[in-house]
Amino acid sequence: MELSKTETIALLVSNKEETVTGPIFIKSQSQHGWNLSLKVGDKQHAWDFNQCVKADLQGNLTEKYQELINLAMNGYNAAALYLSIGSLYLYENRHQSHEAILSQLKDTIASAKNPIHIEYVYMCVTDDECYDCRKDKWHSASSVFEAGLDSFMKEVSSIDDIWKKVKTGCKLPFVLKILLHDKVTKRHGHLLIIDLLHPKFFTDITSKIHYSFISLR
């Protein structure tokens, strides 16, 4: 199996506190990208990113979105993983990014040389249950994990059909998985949008999904 490298991008969103106390985050260039330091509560955290972009300049990510789309269109599995940390919830910023990716995907499919078969599953995940946003139906988490996400896939005629469900937004962590199948070459790939929302990073290890993101720090 061929694997591509993971790129990390920080979307920087300022708030009113900055006008009084100065920048909440400290950004500095490193050998492989950027180092970002952020104070959360009374603790200072630091991360390394390939790229840092201000929220009002999300258009600069168009090239990155297209890279993911091209991978999926060429038979690979490509994923965009979202999570936020800090004092702001950042729901609108992430939702705008979801919309931008789907809009670019729609344009890419429209300009593709061969017809593309599309299927998708849009599933919210909690500790014990999963909510199928397409069918408006709850399932036990164990049954979804056992059957696999692909068993909940549904064929659609266009990306617009997917956006009709996604545009209303979601207040739970979710996975949007889109199958793209070239009807001529028989090659297929997947584009995934995974949003963990605002996970809590506690050092105590528990079995609950809400507290299971310590390894992503």
C-alpha positions, 0 to 999 in steps of 0.5 A: 500500500502506498502512503503519502505524508500527512500535512498539518495546517493551522487556521489562525482565528483572532478574538477580541482579547488580542486587542487588549492583551496582544496575540494569544498565539506565538508563531515562528518559522521552523525548519519544516514549517511553522511552530505555533505556541498557544496558551490554553487556560494556565498552560502553554502548548506548542505544535509544529505545522506545515502551514499557518493560514489566517481565517480571513485568508482561507482562499489560500488553501485552495491548492491543498484542497485540490491535492486531496481531491486529485488523490481521491479522483486518482484512486487513493484514499484522502482525508481532511481531519479537523479539530480546534483548540483555544477559546473559540469554538470556530464552528463557522470557519470549519464549515466554510472549509467543508463547503469549499472542499465540496465545491471544488470537488463538484467542479472537478467531477464536472470537468472530468474526462470520464463519468464519475459514480458517486456514493457517500455516507455522513455519520456522526459519532458519539461514545455509544451511538452513531447518527446517520445524517443521511437517513436521520437514524440512530445506530449503536456504535458497535453495530456501525463499527462491525458493519463498517461505514461502507455498508451505509453508503448511498449513491447520489447523482451529484455533490449537490445532493451531499451538500444538501445534508452537510450544509445544515451543519453538525454539532457532533463529531462526524465522518463524511466519506465520499466514494468516487468511481471512474466508470471507464477505468473502474478506478475508485478512491475515497475523499473523507472529511473528519471533524472532531470539533473541539476535543478535550486533551486530558492526560488521563486515559479513559475509554470515552471518545471525547477524551481519546485525542491525547495522541493527536497533540 
